[in-house]
């Protein structure tokens, strides 16, 4: 979770995702949700599938949010991705670099 002190206003939230594998962890298998101040921006997203469907090399999502409080909170929730025969995919995770204010 990232929390920012802000003045109530409209904000652009831009999210970029690029799946990769690193030291036994497979970001290609990661599934997650993103919530901003209690509002779900993305729900159970599998980035690799979304990228393949859009014929791109990364996933980009952009949102315009009216924030009426003095705090903007972005929460990234890793979801278990199940595969047949209903077992969790091992070694999947999401890496989230620090966010900057622009």
Legacy VTK file of the C-alpha trace (Angstrom):
# vtk DataFile Version 3.0
C-alpha trace
ASCII
DATASET POLYDATA
POINTS 102 float
0.000 0.000 0.000
1.193 3.492 -0.901
-0.265 6.514 0.890
0.130 10.105 -0.323
-0.872 13.324 1.415
-2.751 15.393 -1.153
-4.987 18.427 -1.484
-8.521 17.379 -2.457
-8.596 17.533 -6.256
-8.819 15.443 -9.418
-5.802 13.196 -10.024
-4.581 11.091 -12.930
-3.452 7.639 -11.856
-1.252 5.927 -14.448
-0.297 2.297 -13.971
2.300 0.483 -16.101
2.878 -3.272 -15.891
5.552 -5.405 -17.537
5.742 -9.088 -16.535
9.088 -10.867 -16.314
10.834 -13.731 -14.547
13.528 -13.138 -11.940
15.448 -15.627 -9.780
12.777 -18.304 -9.751
9.848 -15.897 -9.419
7.497 -15.723 -12.359
5.766 -12.368 -12.811
4.153 -13.797 -15.931
1.885 -15.749 -13.557
1.023 -12.872 -11.196
-2.636 -11.952 -10.744
-3.594 -8.934 -8.686
-6.078 -6.168 -7.990
-5.526 -2.434 -7.498
-7.667 -0.261 -5.216
-7.509 3.550 -4.868
-9.240 5.033 -1.801
-11.590 2.047 -1.657
-12.458 2.190 -5.380
-11.383 -0.867 -7.390
-9.344 0.140 -10.442
-8.312 -3.375 -11.486
-9.711 -6.685 -10.293
-7.950 -10.052 -10.619
-5.807 -8.919 -13.558
-3.449 -11.386 -15.205
-1.019 -8.993 -16.886
0.407 -11.475 -19.393
-3.055 -12.400 -20.718
-4.054 -8.737 -20.907
-0.879 -7.863 -22.822
-1.355 -10.717 -25.288
-4.977 -9.690 -25.865
-3.922 -6.100 -26.645
-0.959 -7.158 -28.839
1.430 -5.002 -26.781
4.610 -5.567 -24.737
3.271 -3.937 -21.551
-0.038 -3.094 -19.910
-0.959 0.572 -19.357
-4.045 1.745 -17.471
-5.020 5.335 -16.747
-7.715 6.645 -14.404
-9.038 10.063 -13.478
-10.105 10.148 -9.838
-11.732 12.910 -7.842
-10.135 12.688 -4.403
-12.199 14.510 -1.784
-10.006 13.621 1.197
-6.471 14.691 2.100
-5.092 11.180 1.474
-4.671 9.135 -1.698
-4.113 5.454 -0.936
-3.165 2.936 -3.620
-3.348 -0.711 -2.577
-1.964 -3.568 -4.679
-3.430 -6.943 -3.736
-1.762 -10.149 -4.911
-4.366 -12.781 -5.755
-3.845 -16.521 -5.824
-4.150 -17.769 -9.365
-5.531 -21.268 -9.509
-4.791 -23.715 -12.259
-6.261 -27.135 -12.860
-6.238 -29.320 -10.845
-7.003 -26.419 -8.472
-3.570 -25.796 -7.047
-1.966 -22.376 -6.531
0.739 -21.376 -9.007
4.001 -21.461 -7.095
6.644 -18.754 -7.249
4.345 -16.012 -8.542
4.542 -12.505 -7.148
4.137 -8.849 -8.098
6.955 -6.301 -7.926
5.914 -2.700 -7.454
8.583 -0.001 -7.734
8.256 3.198 -5.686
5.726 5.660 -7.017
6.542 9.294 -7.692
4.443 12.396 -7.551
4.336 14.462 -10.741
LINES 1 103
102 0 1 2 3 4 5 6 7 8 9 10 11 12 13 14 15 16 17 18 19 20 21 22 23 24 25 26 27 28 29 30 31 32 33 34 35 36 37 38 39 40 41 42 43 44 45 46 47 48 49 50 51 52 53 54 55 56 57 58 59 60 61 62 63 64 65 66 67 68 69 70 71 72 73 74 75 76 77 78 79 80 81 82 83 84 85 86 87 88 89 90 91 92 93 94 95 96 97 98 99 100 101
